[in-house]
Amino acid sequence: MRTTTLLTLLAAPLALAACDSGQDMAEMNDMPMAEDGMMMDDQDMSAMDPGDMMQTASAEGTVTAIDGEAGTITVEHGPVPAIDWPAMTMAFEADEQLRSNVSVGEGISFEFRTGPEGSVITSITKQ
């Protein structure tokens, strides 16, 4: 008798938890969703800072330095209107393959992404 009581006491909370989880799913099915699965309930999204998001862009410039130890390529590039950047000289992170395919003084076109974690060159084409 004790074994039956013990098993019932252990199984009852599991059965109740399983019954309750279906209710949560039913509530979620009533929530409005965008096509991409994001919540869309007409809330004001202005609190999201676009500066916190990764952005991608392309630019043209001249390689001014390659630092293998830091893993960067420094580029003197023109304005980047897609992300509102003026012309400047800056270091971009770049993988070893990209660093080995360019030389200081070379003109390049490049694609990159930038955000709070920094700016990373994703592809380079020599000009």
Salt bridges, closest charged atoms under 4 A:
GLU106 OE2 - LYS126 NZ 3.59
